[in-house]
Amino acid sequence: MSPPENPGSQSVVTPARVVIGLCLFAPFVALLWVDSYAKTEPTLAGMPFFYWYQMLWVLISAGLTAIAYVLLLRERSARSGRHEQREGGEER
């Protein structure tokens, strides 16, 4: 992937990238803050909260990672589309 011709023309921090970062950062915060879920109650099918909370975050993390991936693909395709339009406009 070649760098853009004018580096100042494209912002590095975009709203999509902020959302991507939050999607990837949320599981770390939720699971590293152990005091928030270090308890037995409420139980789910006899399983203490401590365990099912972590298993729930496995599913949530997979979903958030998928969302981040889709957003990244959309942003890349939008950027490449803008780049191709600029190049097409210069040739005419």
VENUR-V296135 format. One record per backbone hydrogen bond with DSSP energy under -1.0 kcal/mol. CO is the residue of the C=O (numbers start at 1). NH is the residue of the N-H. E is the energy in kcal/mol with one decimal. If there is no record, write none. Layout:
CO/NH/E ; CO/NH/E
This chain:
6/9/-2.0 ; 14/18/-1.9 ; 15/19/-2.2 ; 16/20/-2.5 ; 17/21/-2.4 ; 18/22/-2.2 ; 19/23/-2.5 ; 20/24/-1.9 ; 21/25/-1.7 ; 22/26/-2.2 ; 25/29/-1.8 ; 26/30/-2.6 ; 27/31/-2.2 ; 28/32/-2.3 ; 29/33/-1.2 ; 32/34/-1.5 ; 33/36/-1.4 ; 34/37/-1.7 ; 37/39/-2.0 ; 39/50/-1.3 ; 40/49/-2.1 ; 44/47/-1.8 ; 47/44/-2.2 ; 48/51/-1.1 ; 48/52/-1.9 ; 49/53/-2.5 ; 51/55/-2.0 ; 52/56/-2.2 ; 53/57/-1.7 ; 55/59/-1.2 ; 56/60/-2.4 ; 57/61/-2.7 ; 58/62/-1.8 ; 59/63/-2.1 ; 60/64/-2.7 ; 61/65/-2.5 ; 62/66/-2.0 ; 63/67/-2.2 ; 64/68/-2.4 ; 65/69/-2.2 ; 66/70/-2.3 ; 67/71/-2.5 ; 68/72/-2.2 ; 69/73/-2.4 ; 70/74/-2.4 ; 71/75/-2.4 ; 72/76/-2.4 ; 73/77/-2.4 ; 74/78/-2.3 ; 75/79/-2.6 ; 76/80/-2.6 ; 77/81/-2.1 ; 78/82/-2.1 ; 79/83/-2.2 ; 80/84/-2.4 ; 81/85/-2.0 ; 82/86/-2.1 ; 83/87/-2.1 ; 84/88/-2.4 ; 85/89/-2.1 ; 86/90/-1.6 ; 87/91/-1.2
